[in-house]
Amino acid sequence: MTPLLEFRNVTKIYSKGLLSRATTVALDDVSLRIEDDQPTIMTVAGESGSGKTTLAMLLLGFISPTHGQILYKGKDIAKLQGEERLAFRREVQAVFQDPFAVFNPFYTVDHLLSVPIEKFKLARSKREARDKMEEALNAVGLRPEDVLGRFPHQLSGGQRQRINVARALLLKPRLLVADEPVSMVDASLRATILESLRRMNREYGVSIIYITHDLTTAYHVANSIIVLYRGSVMEAGDIDRVIRDPQHPYTKLLIDSIPWPDVNRRWGQTEIKAREQDHGSVETGCKFASRCPFVMEACRKAPPPLYQVAAQQAAACYLYEKQPVLAREQLSQVLPV
């Protein structure tokens, strides 16, 4: 069956200026797929500068890959036109990080929700449009009488973010890109927003790509995870396996930074080296070598392939060179639904 979404060896390279030949590889030969008949929640995790948001912008069609293809239902999104492109825009929705910046302050919530209904002809009357808005707001835990008729500045950050989710839900999407959706709301509201995402997946069959640097929220919401570092996949697999038993040194450092509620667990048990100065984009070895506490000579000579360290776990590290090599195109084999 044709997958819902497929990245085929996607690379994105940014230049550093018109007069400079220096470049930055934001995403490096990434392949993944999400099946059409198996709605899932996939986390893309990593620190700032790892390529997470670049991946989201590529998927949404806001930027084009330097190399490779991005396919939606088997068709290159860069070549979609007419009705196919309109369908793509309706079926692939996004919830962004900043709930304060995405709204026009001069429009009420009613207008913000009615525009997609009118644009995509989702209702035949104003009464039907109103019913759809109320249904979407109820689905994300908001009472319509509390938010309809109000301007964005009259709402809290958590309410605005849930309206973002409701707006996406109105269109009955097939895929939702959630880019750091809870990083700017109070901790007390994060669980509510995450539950709204889980409900979209569970009850409406929406696949979600959840982009975050926060592995604690990723652990509670996702089925699978891809860990990026400077544009490359370091580790991937079942979320429970990767968080509980990380295999790549970089993933171990990320896990070690989580404030676990355990007085016997000490932060910083694994050494974290400072990042070496970036002298350009030319690299011959592992991108994490300059920070890795287990660096070997082989790490500086060539980037490691992905090794399948378990049935649903892979790591790009020479520590596992005796394990089977997994081609980049086979990454989805270790990602459960």
Sequence and secondary structure as in RCSB ss.txt:
>XXXX:A:sequence
MTPLLEFRNVTKIYSKGLLSRATTVALDDVSLRIEDDQPTIMTVAGESGSGKTTLAMLLLGFISPTHGQILYKGK
DIAKLQGEERLAFRREVQAVFQDPFAVFNPFYTVDHLLSVPIEKFKLARSKREARDKMEEALNAVGLRPEDVLGR
FPHQLSGGQRQRINVARALLLKPRLLVADEPVSMVDASLRATILESLRRMNREYGVSIIYITHDLTTAYHVANSI
IVLYRGSVMEAGDIDRVIRDPQHPYTKLLIDSIPWPDVNRRWGQTEIKAREQDHGSVETGCKFASRCPFVMEACR
KAPPPLYQVAAQQAAACYLYEKQPVLAREQLSQVLPV
>XXXX:A:secstr
   SEEEEEEEEEEES TT   EEEEEEEEEEEE TTS  EEEEE STTSSHHHHHHHHTTSS  SEEEEEETTE
EGGG  HHHHHHHHHHEEEE S TTTSS TTS HHHHHHHHHHHTT  SSHHHHHHHHHHHHHHTT  HHHHTT 
 GGGS HHHHHHHHHHHHHHT  SEEEEESTTTTS HHHHHHHHHHHHHHHHHH  EEEEEES HHHHHHH SEE
EEEETTEEEEEEEHHHHHHS  SHHHHHHHHTS  S TT  TT S          S   S TTTTT TT  GGGG
TS   EEEEETTEEE  GGGTTS EE GGGGGGG   
